[in-house]
Amino acid sequence: MKDEVRVETAITHYTFLPGGPFGDTEKTFDIRSYAVVRDRQAVLVDALLPDHEDLIAAALHRGGLDFAAVRAVVVTHAHPDHIGSLAAVMRAAPEARLYAGSGDAEVVAEECGVDVSVLNDGDDVWGLEVIGTPGHTIGHVCFLEHTTSTLFVGDAAVNMTSLEPSIEPFDEDHSRAVAQLVRLAGTGAQRALFAHGAPIPSGASVAFRDLAGRLGLATGDMAAI
């Protein structure tokens, strides 16, 4: 019998004022991180903005756990809204090991002062398969939880008003980031959980395939990635 897997969400918001990356437009983002609970242990995916560790603790509590149950913290990428509370989380979770993609691991380590284990495409960390998706950052990774067929998307795509590619002003290489939609379509994931935007509860890989098709990407060809 497979272990039951639960996913709890921690949510906050951040507003970009006029004059920022969106020009004269004020824009508010939701920011989400996740606690994956399995067999009375937890893996955390990302760590919100600074001083938000209480929201992560509350997500663990909803799963019936606390920081002592955290065995791993995995980071999709090194942007501040994903690692802001990371140092505090690592202090609160003494049994946890920290992981990040190979291109972002050094930045993560510098920001939080904790040793980082490097992840590469295809690795498995506490039941999460690493899906390398460089472009938003050079080391961006997604994570696929197979028991629940859940893809943790990070910023490889957003679903704030509709499903869209990663947001160009924040991408290191926007063309490469958009090309990763082919990888997301190929995961076969049923559910997608985003750092920014509402979940896709079913049919996620099909939704990514349709988006890739609308953007002119050939979902049967990995060459662009």
Summary of the structure (lengths in Angstrom):
residues: 225
radius of gyration: 16.4
end to end distance: 37.1
largest distance: 54.5
contacts: 794
relative contact order: 0.13
helix: 25%
strand: 33%
